[in-house]
Amino acid sequence: MGTHSADDPLQAAEWPDLVPRDATAELRVLVLAGGLSYERDVSLKSGRRVLDALRSVGVEAELRDADVSLLPLLREDPPDAVVIALHGSTGEDGSLRGVLDICDVPYVGCDARSSRLAWDKPSAKAVLREGGIPTPDWVALPHDRFSELGAVAVLDRIVDRLGLPLMIKPAQGGSGLGAAVVRDPGALPAAMVGCFAYDSTALVERYVPGMDVAVSVVDLGDGPRALPAVEIVPRNGVYDYAARYTAGLTTWHAPARLSATAAPRVAETALAAHAALGLRDLSRVDLIVDEDDRPHVLEVNVSPGMTETSLLPLAVNAAGLDFGELLRTLVVRASQRRTLGRS
């Protein structure tokens, strides 16, 4: 399998000629979306976008929820491949992927083990740190310990250790739900309460000022490649749920307005994070680039959003690629994994 340098982002002219259109004429794909997480509505939008994109390139695709009808369907009429457009725990904690493995149904994306690792931000950050990949200092604080040890004493010690400002977010979760930047000690208790509404463990992280960027990593058959970085400019300075999904609250630049020094560093760091967590097919790495052009990994998403304003489709467009063709290549590669496994 070929490799590419980090500062050589995938461009349309370099599209791997792997899957002739007629080779997918009989391919049946199931797109899973919805679920019961806080991100259900976003997931449904992602699923519909994926469905339309696959159909636009001649792939027979069907949209289904991950409910009680799923397992009978997989047993009686298994698809050739599954695209997981579920966000939140249902699509990202590895459990659904494990079920698909048991059912011998291939899917786009990383396996269950790697998904579990990436989903838990403190665990993922520990792996990144061990691999020499920069990520902001942090402490993971379960709600029970927070209460048992005394909230005031714990928060005072955290501020002493990490300083201000701080980034508070759920240890497991996405879409910016429960996230807040704390610049004043007096605002910290409320931020923790807001975070605990979404998860029993809070990730308290040193806030690194700089440019928010997201780098999507895809493997179309010639090794993982970094798509052009997308710069995120939220009006209120925090890329929370409202900023992501409310029109006018965020501006995106694709490609990001990175310096000649920062651009290759960002791509290289994203690829390193993707590899360190053992990911496959696609991922989205969220980073901060500080004033010295140094990237810091915030988190890695194994089931990135696919809506009109989601970051991966923006990166695909910036690379001059067709979203449907990219998805078609990924589902064919996924379906071939089952074929190879049975050969």
NORDATA-V583378 format. One record per backbone hydrogen bond with DSSP energy under -1.0 kcal/mol. NH is the residue of the N-H (numbers start at 1). CO is the residue of the C=O. E is the energy in kcal/mol with one decimal. If there is no record, write none. Layout:
NH;CO;E
NH;CO;E
This chain:
8;5;-1.6
12;319;-1.4
14;11;-1.9
15;12;-1.8
18;16;-2.0
23;20;-1.6
24;21;-1.5
25;22;-1.1
27;24;-1.1
29;60;-2.6
30;81;-2.2
31;62;-3.4
32;83;-2.6
33;64;-2.2
40;37;-1.4
43;39;-2.5
44;40;-2.4
45;41;-1.7
46;42;-2.4
47;43;-3.0
48;44;-2.2
49;45;-1.9
50;46;-2.5
51;47;-2.6
52;48;-2.5
53;49;-2.2
54;50;-2.6
55;51;-2.4
56;52;-1.8
57;54;-1.1
58;55;-1.6
59;54;-2.2
60;27;-1.2
62;29;-2.0
64;31;-2.8
67;65;-1.5
70;67;-1.9
73;69;-1.5
74;70;-2.5
75;71;-2.0
76;72;-2.7
77;73;-2.9
80;28;-2.2
81;28;-1.2
82;106;-1.4
83;30;-2.6
85;32;-2.7
92;88;-1.5
93;89;-2.2
98;94;-2.0
99;95;-1.9
100;96;-2.5
101;97;-2.2
102;98;-2.1
103;99;-2.0
104;101;-1.4
105;100;-2.7
108;82;-2.5
115;111;-2.1
116;112;-2.4
117;113;-1.9
118;114;-2.5
119;115;-2.2
120;116;-1.5
121;119;-1.0
121;171;-2.6
124;120;-2.6
125;121;-2.9
126;122;-2.0
127;123;-1.9
128;124;-2.5
129;125;-2.9
130;126;-2.4
131;127;-1.6
132;129;-1.7
133;128;-2.7
139;204;-2.1
141;202;-3.1
143;200;-3.2
146;142;-2.2
147;143;-2.0
148;144;-3.0
149;145;-2.6
154;150;-2.4
155;151;-2.6
156;152;-2.4
157;153;-2.0
158;154;-2.2
159;155;-2.4
160;156;-2.1
161;157;-2.2
162;158;-3.3
163;159;-1.9
166;182;-2.4
167;205;-3.2
168;180;-3.1
169;203;-1.8
171;201;-2.5
177;174;-1.6
179;176;-1.6
180;168;-2.4
182;166;-3.1
187;184;-2.0
188;185;-1.3
191;187;-1.7
192;188;-2.3
193;189;-2.2
194;190;-2.4
195;191;-2.0
196;192;-2.7
198;195;-2.1
199;195;-1.0
202;141;-2.5
203;169;-3.4
204;139;-2.9
205;167;-2.9
206;137;-2.8
207;165;-1.7
211;289;-2.4
213;287;-2.5
214;230;-2.1
215;285;-2.9
217;283;-2.6
218;225;-2.4
219;281;-2.4
225;218;-2.7
227;216;-3.0
230;214;-2.5
231;253;-3.0
232;212;-2.6
233;251;-2.7
235;249;-3.4
237;234;-1.3
240;238;-1.8
244;240;-1.8
245;241;-1.8
246;242;-1.6
249;246;-1.8
251;233;-2.1
253;231;-2.1
256;229;-2.3
258;256;-1.8
263;259;-2.5
266;262;-2.8
267;263;-2.1
268;264;-2.5
269;265;-2.5
270;266;-2.3
271;267;-2.3
272;268;-2.1
273;269;-2.3
274;270;-2.4
275;271;-2.1
276;272;-2.6
277;273;-1.8
278;275;-1.4
279;274;-2.4
282;280;-2.6
283;217;-1.8
284;301;-2.2
285;215;-3.1
286;299;-2.7
287;213;-3.0
288;296;-2.2
289;211;-2.3
290;294;-2.5
293;290;-2.1
296;288;-2.1
297;134;-3.0
298;286;-3.2
299;286;-1.2
301;284;-3.1
310;307;-1.3
314;310;-1.4
315;311;-2.1
316;312;-2.5
317;313;-2.3
318;314;-2.2
319;315;-1.6
320;317;-1.6
321;316;-2.2
326;322;-2.3
327;323;-2.3
328;324;-2.6
329;325;-2.4
330;326;-2.0
331;327;-2.6
332;328;-2.1
333;329;-2.3
334;330;-2.1
335;331;-2.6
336;332;-2.1
339;335;-1.5
340;336;-3.0
341;337;-2.0
342;338;-1.3
